[in-house]
Amino acid sequence: MPLETVERSLPTSLRRHKHFIVNPTYQALLTDNALTSPDAFVALEGAIVSGHPDRHVMRIEIGGVSCYLKREHRVPIRDRVRNFLAGFGFTSVSVREARTLGELARIGIPVPEWMAAGESSDGRAFLLLRDTGRRTDLRASLADESNLDRTERGHLAHRLARHIAEIHNYGFNYADLYAKHVLVDSNCTDFAFLDWQRSRRHHRVTWPQRCHDLAGLNASLSDELVGADLRLTFLIAYWRATPDHSMSFQEVCKRIQARTMRLSKRSSIREQRLPKVRESQPLFWLDGETLCFTSIGSELLDPRAIERIAYPFRADNRSAVSKIRILIDGDRVCDLTRRRTVRPIAQIKDWLRGLRSNAPECRAAAQLLRKERLGEPCCLLAFGQRRASWGVLDSFILTVADSAKEGCHDDERRLAGLLASDAKLAVG
């Protein structure tokens, strides 16, 4: 069903929001759970499973249906202009992706079902997606040698190539075609393609655009997972499924390889190529960005006590940083770093460039979560930032001290005594 019909089918109380669309299939479910406005969606709570400085993805359940909620912390003018120029109107990335998913689903491309999308009164945006079920990303499927032998890996490459060629043949580019965005079922026969916020439909996808997308997939797969023979098998299958042969196969290979080399220099791509040992801890926002706890921290910490010691700054508007050690039960320790950052000029520059200002502690927390995925012990407990005034940012990060990390990844219950209550907390 076209999205224009979806919007007209909404009750009058829902149409008053300029950018709020609901998939009719899920309208009754959302209404029964009091999700009838964008503000209700952005207020939902759950485990944050992935994120970026300007957005995150949260896992939730609505009426017994497993879902993922993608939330933009704000919608920059830069994004609205890009979406307008791409033909989606002066709207958010979330609404743009919902419209793209609707078009892809109508032509039979395996993508997640969108349930709702919109923008709240405070300038945030969201996209609600239904869970695709028990699937793993392409990297994990290829890493499981017991699941795929050489012949089956070749069949997987053929099926994937035909799917991607079909996407391009229908006129859609796929700017975020990375291995982590390709989900495969347990039988390695069905796919689901994620993250379409930068894609659009063209009259014709040119070979430079095709090579741009294919290079992203090529760069995000390490040589340990995919050898040169399997890459060639995939590319030949893609070439045969494409009616456009205006560029020679050799030139296509050269273009893909050249862009792959450029992408390989990016830190985000290098991280994707590393072997992921496990998922990092999910995050929980108890007071927006002011208090962010990991799964361990949310069970062990007293939020009121942490907030009191994490934000002791007064309105003096001077840059400051302090590092203290918190003693628990006399022998267990955590490290707390508190910082006040005064950067009014830098904040103005970030605002003009459409960037989000983040404190060093938030960037350090993201780095610790990356290390967890690579197998390092879980040591992050809590972090946060809040704006004290224009250009003034207060932040903190709380971690298990180095002496307390040993064995944490083997038995995280050893941390059960950490910050259990205000009475056990002492600052040294």
N, C-alpha and C positions, 0 to 999 in steps of 0.2 A: 504494500500500500504506500503510495507517495506520502512523503512527510507533510506536504501541504494539507492533504486530507486528514492526517493525524492531528494536526494543529486545529483544524476547523472542527474536528469531532470532540474536542475538549469542552467541558462545561465552561460557562461564562466566568466562573470564579477562577479558572485556570488560565483563560485566554488573556487576562489582564497583564500577565507577565509577557514582555516582548519576546524573550528568548526562553521558553519553557515548552518542551515537546515530550510527549509520552507515547510509547508504543501501545496501540490499542490492545494487544495481546495481554499486556500486564497492567492495564489501567485499573481493573477491579482489584487486583492484588495490592497495588500501591495505595488505592483509596482505602481499602480495609485496614491498612497499617498506618493510616493518617499521613501518608506521604503525598500531599496534595499541593505543595508549593516548593519552590527551590530552596527556601530557608530551611524547610524540614529535612531536605536531603543533606545539605552541608552541615547540619547539626548532628548527623548520625555519628555514633561512636563505634570503634572496632579496632582490629589489629592492622597497623600499617605495615605492609609487606614489601613495599619498594617506594622509592621517592627520589625527587630531584629538588633543587633549591626553590623552584616555583610551583611544584605540584607533588602529590603523592598518590599511592594506590592503597586502598583499604579493603580488607576482606570482611564481609558482613553476611548476615542471613536475614531475609525478609520473608515472613510467612512460611518458613521451611524451605525457601529457595536460596541456594548459595549464590552470592553475587560479589562483584568487585566494584567499588566506588572510586572513580578517578576524580580527584578534586584539584582544581587550580586555586592557589592562594589569592591570586588576583588576575585580572585580565588586562595586560598592557595594551596601550593604543597601538603599539607596533604589531601585535598579533591580530588586532581587529582590522588593521589596514591590509595586512597580508591575506587574511581570509576574504576581505572584500575584493581584492584584486584577483583572487582565485575563484571568485564567483559564488561565495557562500554568504555574502552579506557582511555587515559590520558586526560580527558576532565573535564568540569565544571559540577556542580550539575544541572544547568539549562538544559544543553544538555542531561544529564542522565535522568532527569525527562521527557523531551520531548520524548525520546526513550521509556521509560516505559509507558507513556500515549498512545503512538502509539500501543504498544502491547496489552494493556488493552482494548483499543477501538475495536481492531480487533476481540477480543473474546467476545465482548458484555458487558463488565463491564461499568457501567455508570460513566464516568469521564469527566472532562472538555475537550473540543477540543483544542489541541495545534495548534497554528498558525505559530510560528517561534521560533527559539532559536539559540543562538550563543554567541560569545565572541568578544568584541570590541578591537580596537588597543591599548587602554590604560589599558587592563587587567580586565575590568569588563565583566560580563556575564548577559544574560537576557533570559527570557522565556515569550512569549506572549500567553495568554489563552483567549478563548472566554468566555464571561459571561454565566453562566448556567441558567440565567433567574430568575424569581421571586421565590426564595427559601429561607428558613431560616435554621439555623443550628439546629441540633437535640435538643439542650438544649431549644431553644426558642419554638420549636414545643411541647415539653413535658410540658413546663411551661404554655402553653395556655390551661387551663382546659376547656374553652368553645369550643375548637376545637376537643378535644378527650375525649370520655368517657372511662370507664374501658375496655369495649370490644374492642374498636378501638385501645387503647393503646396496648392490647394484639396482635391484628393483625399487628400493626406496628412493634412490637418486632419480630414476626414471619418472616415478610418480610425482615427486616434488617438482621436477623440471617442467612437467606438463601442466601442473597447477599454476606455477609462476608464469609460464608462457601464456596461459589462458587469461590470467590477470592483465598482462600487458596487451594481449590481443583485444581485450574488451576496452582498452583505452585508459586503464588506470596505471599510474606510476605508483611505486611502493618505496618511498624514500627511507622508511625504517625497516627494510628487509634485512634483519640480522637473525642469526641462528637462535637467539634467545626469544625471538618473537614468533618462531615457528614451532607449534606444539604438535606432537605426534601421539597417537593412541598406543595402547599396549601391544597391539598387533602390527604397528608400524604401517598401517594402511590408510588411515584417515588423518587429515591435517586440520589445523585451525591457525589462522594467521592473525596476529595481534598488532595493535598500534598503527592506526591509519590517520593520525591527526595531521600529517603533512602531505597526504596524498590527495589527488584530484583526478577527475576524469577528463581526458583529452580527446580530441578528434582522432588522434593517432599518436601512439607512444613511439618516439624516434629511437634509433639505435643508441645515440649518446645517453638518452634517458634509461634505456634498458641496461646498458653497460654500467651506469651509475648504480642502479639497484642491485644488479648481480654482483658487483664488486663488494657491496656491503655484506652480502651473505658469504662471499669468498673470504673476506678479511676476518670475519668473526669466527671462523672455524680453524682451529689449530692444525698443524701438519700431523700431530699425533692422532687426531680424530679422523682426518680425511687426507688420504694420499693423493698424489698427482693423477693416478689412474681413475679414481672415483670422481675427482673434479672434472676430468675430461669426459667421463661418462655422462655426468650431469649436463655439461655444456652442449654435448652433441645431441642429447635428448631434447634440450631446450631449443636448439637450432632447428631440429626437425619438426618441432611443434609450432614453429613460427613461420607464417606465410611471407613475412617481409625479409627478403634476402638482398636488400639494397646495399648492404655492407658485407664484405667478405668475411668468412669465418676466421681467417688469420687476423684481420684487423679487429674483429670483435675480441679475440683473445688478448691482443696487445692493449686495447683500451681497458679491459677489465683488469689486467695485470698492473697497468700504470696506476689506476685509481686504487687498487688494492695496496700498493706500496705506500701511497699517500695516507690512506686510512690507517695503516698499520702503525703509524707514528703517533696516533691519538691514544691518550691514556685509557679512554673508555673502551676502545677496541682491544688494546693490550690486555685489559682486565678480562674481557669476554673470552679471550683465548686461553686464559689460565684455567687449570682444572679446579672446578668448584667442589669443595669437600662436603659442604652442607649449606643450608640456608642460614642467613644471619638472623638474629633475634628480631621478632616483630616489635614495633614501637606502639606506644599508647600515649595519646595526647590527653592529659587531664585538664589542662587549662590552655588550650591552643599551643602555641610555640613556647609559652612561658614555662611549662613543665612537660617534658617529654621523657617517658620512662621506657626502658626495655622490658621484655617479659619477666626477666629476673627482678629488675628493679621494681616493677609494679607490684610484685608479690611481697617484697621485703621492705620497701621504704614507706615511711610516713610522709605523705605529700606536704602536710602543713609544716612539719619540722624541716623538710628540705627547702621549702620556699623561704622560710625564715633565714636560713643560713646561706642560701644561694644568692639572695638579692639584698645585701645589707647596705647598698649605696644610697647616699643622700643626694639632694639636688645641687651638688657643687659643680657639675658639668666639667669634671676633670678626668682625663684618661687615667686608669689605674688597673693594676692586675695583682692578684694575691693568690698564693697557693698554700693550702693548709692540709693537714692530715687529720682525718677523723678516726678516733680510736673506738672500737667496738668490743665490749666485754673485756677490755684491758689487753687484748692480744691480736685482734683482727683490725685491719686498717683499710681505709679508703682514701683516695686523693681527690681533693676538691679544688678546682681552679675557677676563680671568679674574675670577671673582667668588665670594666666600663670602657667602651670605645667611643670617642668623640670624633666624628668625621662628617661634619655638615657639608663640606664641599664635595666630598666623595659621594655622599648620599644624593646630592643634587645631580651629579654626573650619572649615577646609577639610574635615577628616576628618568633622566632625559634619554638614556640608552635603553630604557625598558627592562633594566636588570633588577634583581632582588638583592638587597643588602643582607649579608649573612655574617654573623660573628665568627671569629676563628674557632670557637668551641663547637659550633655546629658543623663546621668543616672537619674538625678533628673527630667528632662523633661519626660522621659519614665514613671517614677513613678506617675507624675501628670496626665498623660493621663490614666493610669490604674485607678486612683481614680475617674476620670470623668466617666468612664464606670460603676463605682459602685454608681454613683449618686451625687458626690461632685460637687460644683460649678466649672465652667470653669474659670480658672485663668491663664493658660499658654498662652502667646502671641508670644514669639519668643525665640529661642536658637540657638546655633551653636558652631562649633569648627573649627580651622584651624591650620595647622602645620607651625610654624614660622621657624623652622629649625629641624635638626635631634634631636629627644628626647625632643623637646620643643613644647608644645601644648597650644594655646590660646583658651579660651572658654568663653561663656556668657550664661545667662538665664534671660529673662524678664518676670515678672509675675505681675498680679494685686495685689496690696498690700492688706493685710488682711482686712483693714478697707473698702476697695472698693469691696469686694467679695459678700457682702450680696445682694441677689436678682439677681445675675448674671445668675443663672441657670433658673430663671423665665423669665427674659427679658434681653437677651444679648445685646439688642440695647442700654441699658444704658451705654455701653462702647463706644458708637459712638464718644464721645468726646476725647477718649484717644489717644494721639500721632497722632492726625489728620494731623499735619504739623509741620515742623521744628520751625515755629514761636511760637507755643504753648508749646514748650518743654523747661523745665528749670531743672537744676540739683542742688540738695541740699544735 
